[in-house]
Amino acid sequence: MFWSAFAGLGLCLTALIAWVESERREMRRAARLGRALGGRRAQAERERAGLVKGGLGSVRQVILRVGERMAVILGGEARETAAELSSAGYRSRDALLVYVFLKTLLPLSAFLAGAAHLLATRTLGIEMLWPMATVIAGALVLSKGVDIVVDQMRRGRMSRIRRGFPDMLELLVITSEAGLGPQPALHRVARVLHAAHPDLAREILTMVSEMQMTNDRRAAYERLTTRVPLPEVAVFTQTLDQSDTYGTPFSRAMRTLIEECRGTWLMQIEERAARLPVIMTIPLIFCIMPAVFVVLVGPAALSILDNIIGGT
């Protein structure tokens, strides 16, 4: 019963997405007609596109208002949830409201649809206990599914940033030794890294923009550490803060940091290499040892069988 309700909800969401996509194409067609013709037809198409855009804006406002009402459910966890969404790449001021809306609407819709289907197709009694429990469990799974999706996106983004961090440090060493200061070097490196590591480049550009607008470097470093909760980024921001506080040359600080990070990366690689014998034990036992056992014991077993058969 739950799966039928869930399928209905999925079809509704699919229809909504298809409607939004079709209206977006109509808006693009209206814009092309406006540029080509400039007549009444184009004006009518623009008015229609404006109405559709206004309708979508109204739907968005409804979602945000419902999210504001439901955000009270999070209580003191709202700040932690906003930090997790920021780490996942959603830094909009409405991200928390949309998250709360989805976390509450999806399970509630599934529960209401499943309960309505059960009431319409079954009679009240003890036999409804198990289907109703299934509907409730499905609603809870949907509620938890939003958290799982956000967590997976956060993990993937942190992994991409971690892979690009060594390249950023190497480029910072090169640019700092070439004579650039902290902000120009960070801005230059972020522009170069944007093609290969866009997530890390956007975070660095955001930090540089905050430093230029507020002139408070320490606050910009702290916000970067909050958005990207990685040990490498924490050490990097601490190095930048110490360089600003004690007047250490930026090139020397980056050179010292890259040497320490190289030692850490080498140690991590050695740890992974040391785990290889343990990891290879299972394939060795279940894949290689049976073949070796057959080769070594097989001739002796065949000889014993021949002697037994010949003796009889």
URPE-V558238 format. One record per residue. N is the residue number from 1. RES is the residue in three letters. PSI is psi in whole degrees, -180 to 180 (none if undefined). Layout:
N;RES;PSI / N;RES;PSI
This chain:
1;MET;-40 / 2;PHE;-40 / 3;TRP;-34 / 4;SER;-41 / 5;ALA;-41 / 6;PHE;-39 / 7;ALA;-40 / 8;GLY;-42 / 9;LEU;-39 / 10;GLY;-39 / 11;LEU;-38 / 12;CYS;-44 / 13;LEU;-40 / 14;THR;-41 / 15;ALA;-38 / 16;LEU;-43 / 17;ILE;-42 / 18;ALA;-38 / 19;TRP;-42 / 20;VAL;-41 / 21;GLU;-41 / 22;SER;-39 / 23;GLU;-33 / 24;ARG;-39 / 25;ARG;-37 / 26;GLU;-39 / 27;MET;-41 / 28;ARG;-39 / 29;ARG;-39 / 30;ALA;-38 / 31;ALA;-40 / 32;ARG;-40 / 33;LEU;-38 / 34;GLY;-39 / 35;ARG;-32 / 36;ALA;-42 / 37;LEU;-56 / 38;GLY;16 / 39;GLY;-159 / 40;ARG;-36 / 41;ARG;-44 / 42;ALA;-38 / 43;GLN;-41 / 44;ALA;-40 / 45;GLU;-38 / 46;ARG;-39 / 47;GLU;-41 / 48;ARG;-43 / 49;ALA;-37 / 50;GLY;-39 / 51;LEU;-42 / 52;VAL;-43 / 53;LYS;-40 / 54;GLY;-38 / 55;GLY;-42 / 56;LEU;-38 / 57;GLY;-37 / 58;SER;-42 / 59;VAL;-42 / 60;ARG;-41 / 61;GLN;-38 / 62;VAL;-43 / 63;ILE;-42 / 64;LEU;-39 / 65;ARG;-42 / 66;VAL;-38 / 67;GLY;-38 / 68;GLU;-40 / 69;ARG;-37 / 70;MET;-13 / 71;ALA;-19 / 72;VAL;-24 / 73;ILE;-36 / 74;LEU;-33 / 75;GLY;-127 / 76;GLY;-9 / 77;GLU;-2 / 78;ALA;-42 / 79;ARG;-42 / 80;GLU;-39 / 81;THR;-40 / 82;ALA;-38 / 83;ALA;-40 / 84;GLU;-41 / 85;LEU;-38 / 86;SER;-39 / 87;SER;-31 / 88;ALA;-7 / 89;GLY;2 / 90;TYR;94 / 91;ARG;9 / 92;SER;152 / 93;ARG;-18 / 94;ASP;3 / 95;ALA;-43 / 96;LEU;-40 / 97;LEU;-43 / 98;VAL;-38 / 99;TYR;-46 / 100;VAL;-38 / 101;PHE;-47 / 102;LEU;-38 / 103;LYS;-28 / 104;THR;-35 / 105;LEU;-45 / 106;LEU;-53 / 107;PRO;-36 / 108;LEU;-42 / 109;SER;-43 / 110;ALA;-41 / 111;PHE;-45 / 112;LEU;-41 / 113;ALA;-44 / 114;GLY;-42 / 115;ALA;-41 / 116;ALA;-39 / 117;HIS;-41 / 118;LEU;-42 / 119;LEU;-30 / 120;ALA;-26 / 121;THR;-13 / 122;ARG;159 / 123;THR;151 / 124;LEU;133 / 125;GLY;-174 / 126;ILE;-23 / 127;GLU;-14 / 128;MET;-4 / 129;LEU;-49 / 130;TRP;-45 / 131;PRO;-39 / 132;MET;-38 / 133;ALA;-37 / 134;THR;-41 / 135;VAL;-44 / 136;ILE;-43 / 137;ALA;-40 / 138;GLY;-39 / 139;ALA;-41 / 140;LEU;-38 / 141;VAL;-40 / 142;LEU;-40 / 143;SER;-41 / 144;LYS;-25 / 145;GLY;-33 / 146;VAL;-43 / 147;ASP;-38 / 148;ILE;-42 / 149;VAL;-45 / 150;VAL;-41 / 151;ASP;-40 / 152;GLN;-41 / 153;MET;-38 / 154;ARG;-45 / 155;ARG;-43 / 156;GLY;-41 / 157;ARG;-42 / 158;MET;-37 / 159;SER;-41 / 160;ARG;-40 / 161;ILE;-40 / 162;ARG;-37 / 163;ARG;-32 / 164;GLY;-9 / 165;PHE;-43 / 166;PRO;-40 / 167;ASP;-39 / 168;MET;-43 / 169;LEU;-41 / 170;GLU;-43 / 171;LEU;-35 / 172;LEU;-38 / 173;VAL;-43 / 174;ILE;-48 / 175;THR;-36 / 176;SER;-40 / 177;GLU;-18 / 178;ALA;-10 / 179;GLY;1 / 180;LEU;149 / 181;GLY;-179 / 182;PRO;-54 / 183;GLN;-47 / 184;PRO;-36 / 185;ALA;-44 / 186;LEU;-42 / 187;HIS;-43 / 188;ARG;-45 / 189;VAL;-39 / 190;ALA;-40 / 191;ARG;-38 / 192;VAL;-38 / 193;LEU;-10 / 194;HIS;-32 / 195;ALA;-39 / 196;ALA;-38 / 197;HIS;78 / 198;PRO;-34 / 199;ASP;-48 / 200;LEU;-39 / 201;ALA;-41 / 202;ARG;-38 / 203;GLU;-41 / 204;ILE;-41 / 205;LEU;-37 / 206;THR;-43 / 207;MET;-42 / 208;VAL;-40 / 209;SER;-41 / 210;GLU;-39 / 211;MET;-38 / 212;GLN;-35 / 213;MET;-40 / 214;THR;-19 / 215;ASN;27 / 216;ASP;93 / 217;ARG;-39 / 218;ARG;-41 / 219;ALA;-38 / 220;ALA;-38 / 221;TYR;-42 / 222;GLU;-39 / 223;ARG;-36 / 224;LEU;-41 / 225;THR;-35 / 226;THR;-42 / 227;ARG;-33 / 228;VAL;85 / 229;PRO;71 / 230;LEU;146 / 231;PRO;-36 / 232;GLU;-41 / 233;VAL;-37 / 234;ALA;-43 / 235;VAL;-38 / 236;PHE;-47 / 237;THR;-35 / 238;GLN;-39 / 239;THR;-43 / 240;LEU;-41 / 241;ASP;-43 / 242;GLN;-36 / 243;SER;-40 / 244;ASP;-36 / 245;THR;-47 / 246;TYR;1 / 247;GLY;23 / 248;THR;136 / 249;PRO;140 / 250;PHE;-39 / 251;SER;-41 / 252;ARG;-40 / 253;ALA;-42 / 254;MET;-37 / 255;ARG;-43 / 256;THR;-41 / 257;LEU;-42 / 258;ILE;-33 / 259;GLU;-42 / 260;GLU;-40 / 261;CYS;-35 / 262;ARG;-41 / 263;GLY;-40 / 264;THR;-44 / 265;TRP;-39 / 266;LEU;-39 / 267;MET;-40 / 268;GLN;-39 / 269;ILE;-40 / 270;GLU;-37 / 271;GLU;-42 / 272;ARG;-39 / 273;ALA;-34 / 274;ALA;-25 / 275;ARG;-11 / 276;LEU;-44 / 277;PRO;-39 / 278;VAL;-40 / 279;ILE;-35 / 280;MET;-7 / 281;THR;-44 / 282;ILE;-50 / 283;PRO;-33 / 284;LEU;-40 / 285;ILE;-45 / 286;PHE;-15 / 287;CYS;-42 / 288;ILE;-43 / 289;MET;-38 / 290;PRO;-41 / 291;ALA;-42 / 292;VAL;-39 / 293;PHE;-41 / 294;VAL;-42 / 295;VAL;-40 / 296;LEU;-43 / 297;VAL;-22 / 298;GLY;-51 / 299;PRO;-40 / 300;ALA;-41 / 301;ALA;-41 / 302;LEU;-39 / 303;SER;-41 / 304;ILE;-42 / 305;LEU;-40 / 306;ASP;-41 / 307;ASN;-40 / 308;ILE;-45 / 309;ILE;-39 / 310;GLY;-32 / 311;GLY;-31 / 312;THR;none
